[in-house]
Amino acid sequence: MPPASVGLDPDFMRKLERLTVVARRIFPGQLKGEKRSPRRGTSVEFADFRTYAPGDDFRRVDWNVYARLERLFLKMFHEEEDLHLYLLLDVSESMRFGEPETKLDAGRKLAAALGYVGLASLDRVGAATFSNRVLGQFRLVRGRRHASRLFQFLNRAGDRDARTGDTPATDLPEALREFAIRTRHRGVVVVISDFLDPHGYQAAIQALLSCHFDVNAIQVLTPDEVRPAIAGDLRLVDSETGETREVTVTGALLSAYRARVEKYCDELKQFCIQRGAGYGRLLTTDSVEEFVLRYLRRGGMVA
Amino acid sequence: MNLLNTPALLYLLAIPPVVLLYFLRLRRKDRRVPSTLLWETATADLQANTPFQRLRKSLVLFLQILLLVALAFMIARPFLRVHALMGESAVIVIDASASMQATDVRPSRIAAAKEAAGRIIADMSRGDEACVIEAGRRTRVRAGFTSNRRVLAAAVGKVQATDTETALRDAMALAISLAQKKRHAEIVLLSDGAFAPLDDLALGDERVRFVKIGGNSRNVGITAMDARRDYSTRGAVQLFVQIISFAAVPTSFVLEMYHNDVLIDARPMELAAGASRGEVFSNLPYEAGVLRAHIDLQDDLAVDNSAYAYLVPRSELQVLLVGEESLFLQRALEVDPRVRASRMSPSDYKAGGEADVTVFNGWAPEKLAKGGYLLVDTSAGNAPVEVTGKVTVPTVVRWNEKHPVMRYVSFDEVAIAEALSVSVRPWGQVLVEGDTTPLVVAGERGDVRVVYLGYRLERSNLPLRAAFPILIQNCLEWLATGGETVANRSVRTGEAIQLAVGSAGGAVVRGPGDATHKLGDSKGTASFDATESAGVYRLTSPEGQFVFVANLLSSAESNLKPRSEVSLGGRTVSGGPGVVTSNREIWRHLAVIALLILALEWYVYHRRI
């Protein structure tokens, strides 16, 4: 029975149990798991042959080949190992928007779902929250029994700092660079954020990619951000920087804004795809369940 | 552009509050958004693609201020000084009397009036109507209501100043009745104001504009002239001329007297400013012809410098006296050198004699034949009276001074012991009215002309009074000639005169300046009223020639001093200058503009251009 979750209903969790997180690269794991490992090992999936070198395990010599060719070849198998899955959740102020669910809520849910998928398929799952830096970290765990701890961590994610009562503005590059440096084991990284960062997202994703992480960018947006329903003379206050921008909302401005949003998302998507990273866009009104089961599956992020 | 309600411009003070409100309004509603990142780029995109962004932002404010300005100016009731009618239609009354011939304004007052009228017509707005009335002795509608300026201008061009007095009452009454038929009509009177106050004019709430024509002037005019036979000198003519100076300074001139254009007398004189003087010319020869008094002076009005009188040809008068002999009558008849008197007893009398006038004293035949008759203490079947009895000591109540027979005759203190009591037939005209019965009656019916004197001369003191010979003389004149005396050979300019044109027709009247008027097929008597020019008129008919004169003789017209205000229907109307300006209010246009601005503002605001 799946443990109590961050708004994940049991039925959904059962469906999640059938999924696994797919890595586009093959990462070395620590324990035997369900993922292929770059190490050739003892699994059943054949990988390659290689000539015998002294010291190799005789047990792996392909005797059939030796009988035909009279040369010693070692039979190489993909070693099935556990995968490292890192869930990076943006908990900056900008994530606290959205009705009735905030982007943070949706992000938590998604992280919980993906985490559960990972745990259920015996991957190592770690999580971290960040805004301008890594704020909280959930150490790598393995096994379904850790699911509730993961969910608890995610539930607390985004709780405001007790001292300042505030969360610092996003700084994607800085936070992700910090994460990349601190993380020894490479693996799949799912970055859940709105990617609305004046510092830009390119450097951040690039930092992960250059550390050989398999990066998946999930952009969470509210419908109001995509199609704002505002009118009149407004002073827009940036929730993070506090910067203001006076606008007189006109039809032309709205359409320009919508075009701008589409362009921004497209650029992000192109940026990811061109670098072999995954991209997904989640609206807070979308069903996380459907998003995971359908879009991520189709996008090859889970299988 | 001027304003009728300048204080309303204080409403412009509402502009600063509006600007203030605008800026207050621009303290925009704060709205927290996750990130302004995309908005920044979006507005940057927009601004890059749309010029005048800054201007557009304040377009609504600009329109609002514009709207306020338009409204404030609308309330301030701006008007343009335009030459225009005050109403939508105008009745243009042009004074065409003699005084309008004055040349104190060049070329003349009438020309100035016509020019002013032309300007009014030229300044008419589309849809305005006007009509043109010429106010001379007679009122002429030169053009009915029309918007056709060309027709109106032509009508004004036809207006001519005459030598007549103004009969402005008729013209104004007509103008008022015309104006009452129109909405927002205005009566424009172009005149020098030289007319008597018209206080009894039924002027309603019609707008009247009096355009004063004329300036300072110098004029000396003949305002009265009368020729009469001087009985003390047995038939010589006495001429009385009254001259009034309307000049502001003493004026000296020569008063000349012409008889048939031959100068027979000239008197230098000097008149103080505003002085009047009566001059008598005695012992003028009694010869048929035209007497003309002339002031030899170049002043501003020429028409009143001459006055005319016509002396009828002298002829013998056959007078037949029938009935009782009367010494008084005989003496009275002898005064006139023309009279050839004869006497006859009633038994010898036969109708149809040669006599011009027959006097029946105490007896008359049953029926009077063709001719002129003086009935004294008697009456006849076809006389204007019917005897009903007798009255004693009737008192004279009043007498008719206008009738030619009563000219210069006064029945003051005339006492009568006994008189016939009569009833007057419809064609009789009572000349002297007693308390119980008419005493003197004149009548003319067909060829019979009768004067009835209702008492014996010896039974009253009338024969002892100076009036008696004059009365008899007048009777003879009237009975013999139908009143063809010096006096009734003269008319005031513009007045009608009854002319005997004979039975053949084809009579022609030749007026001053060789103007000819054909009387056409008129037979018997014809009324001739084309006497608008002062001077001598000659009627030529198959039966001979008849001369009469027309004179202005009006101090009202000779007084050229332009009145700055006139009294019309109890209302005093001040005169304006010749240039007629009108204030055309344009608040309606501003209201439309304000509405358009409002609509535009609404559009801009909601379209958020």
Interface residues (C-beta under 8 A of the other chain):
Chain A: E93 S94 M95 F97 K103 D194 L196 D197 P198 T222 E225 I230 G232 D233 L234 R235 L236 V237 D238 S239 E240 T241 E243 T244 R245 E246 V247 T248 V249 T250 G251 A252 L253 A256 Y257 A259 R260 V261 Y264
Chain B: R25 L26 R28 K29 D30 R31 R32 V33 P34 S35 T36 L37 L38 W39 E40 T41 A42 T43 D45 L46 T50 K57 R607 R608 I609
